[in-house]
Every structure is written in structure tokens, then in C-alpha cells.
């Protein structure tokens, strides 16, 4: 496994949760929520994880199977979003706030949804201040994979990451592996926290969307690396 160049300083983020704690939470939720994931009892934490960037962390990714008539990707998205809790207890606004439905989500070309649990390297700082379609082009050229529902996994496993979003050292994430059509435009889901500044200006954690050809200053398109 190729690791991070020795010339790059790596510091574990303050919001990071150790792998065994991640595994404990996913195991608990699998039983509580009836996800039907197998192999968790035998799953081992990888020895000697070596990040390939100064911001990559080890993460246990969760991809759920289909559930009744609900497609696997859509159930994964809905379950993870429902379980995410803002560190300060802020209310959440999902896609339905914008008149959109999870059923309209699809994966970008070249990606696929494989149900199961597996360890990945998650880089929340990849492709900063870049439109999702531009990030996709760079990722394909560089042999990297953009994150979609994995961003929600990170928000669930690392609630402190949400609290760190400042648009500077810690950019807000675009789920750039996903696509959402709206009125003839290709959109990409994104997440951010709005902190109200006075009476009538409410604070909330939101799942919104942005044109795939646009970006917001202080955003990033995180990546995942299969281990």
C-alpha cells in the first residue's frame, strides 16, 4: 500500500474517531436498524494504515442493500441522513425542504454502489473550490474516486467534523459522486451549517444542492480510496 510522502506532515484531525469506535457504532446500528449487513464480527481494523495525503483518514464505509422497493443507494442516503446528528443539536433540513426527493439521486458515470462494509481512506479536503464536474474530470484523470454517500458516513461517524466546517481550514462538502436532476440542470447534493446571527435567522444543518458546474467558495469534493 502506498503511503504518504515522508516530506508531508500528517496530523490526525481533532474530530477523528478511532477505527474500533467506528466499528462499534456501525455494528450497533446494523442490529438496531436491521440493515442486514454481514461480516462485521470478523472485520478487522487494517494494520499500518498509511494516508496518501496530509488530510486522509481511515474510515469504515457503509453501503446498504436495497430495502423493499427502495433502491440500495436511496436507502443508504435516507438512513444515513436520518441518523446524522448536529453536534450542537441544530435541526436538519433535507432535500425535501427544496421540493426534491432522494429517489431522484443517481451515481456519476464510472461509479457503482456495492452494498457492504469496508475500510476506506477518506479525504475531506480534496478538490477544493472546484465545481463537481471539474472535480470529476480531475478525479478520473488521477485515478481517484469522489465521495457520494460516503460523505454522510463521515458525518455520522465523525460528528466533530461537522462542527469544524468553517469554509477555510475545513471546507463544506459536496457529494460530488452523486447527481440530481432539477428543471433540466444537473445538480450535486452538498451539506453545510447555517448559524443564525439574530432573531428570525434560524440555525440549521442542511442538505442542499448546487449546480454541478458551479461551486461555493470554501467547499471541497471529498474522495475515498478503497483499501
Phi, psi and omega in degrees: 000125179288139182246184182289141177303141184296341182280352181260126180281128179246127177232123179297129181300149180297334183275356187291140177251130183303150183306319182294326176291324175299313181297320178298316181294314181296320178298316179298313182293325178300319179285315184293321186264352180068042182289332179079019178282140181245162175088000182293327180295330182263353185291130181250149174287129181301138176278138171064042177302130179240110178296148179260356173223169181285356183235005182278138179233158177279129183220143176270106182278146180236122175234116186274156175281179175294158183223103185063237179267001182272126180296154186304312181299317183290321178292321177302312182299312183295316181296313183295316180298320179297324185276340181295134179237129177294137182303330180259011178074020180293146175293161182248147172237117182265189181301329181298336177299332180260013180074023182246160181234147177302331182299344179273356181284146173213160178278151174295159176304149179079350178258156175215159181259114180249106181301142179141185176238137179201152179281140178222160166268124183248123180245102183284351184254008184290148173048063182283147176048055185215137176298150183301319181293325176292317177300321179298316180298315178297317182298317179297315181296327184263003178071030180250163181242124176287153179269143174240261177296342178298333175296321178292322176301314180298318180294329178284313183284330184237072182301332177295336177298317178303314183294338183277346186300116179230359180076004180236269178292332180232094184289157175282146188268140165261140178268070196286353174278353183251155177230149181214117181277135178213113177051046176081000180252147175269120183247163177230132176295147173216160181238147173198164175249131174254122179256113182298147183249007179175181180304132179086347178260093187285151175261144180195160171259125189236141166259108182246202176208155181220149177303133183296346178263004182237171174208162176253134176305135180087020178249168177211162174244091183303158179236160174232147179232118179293139181252000000 
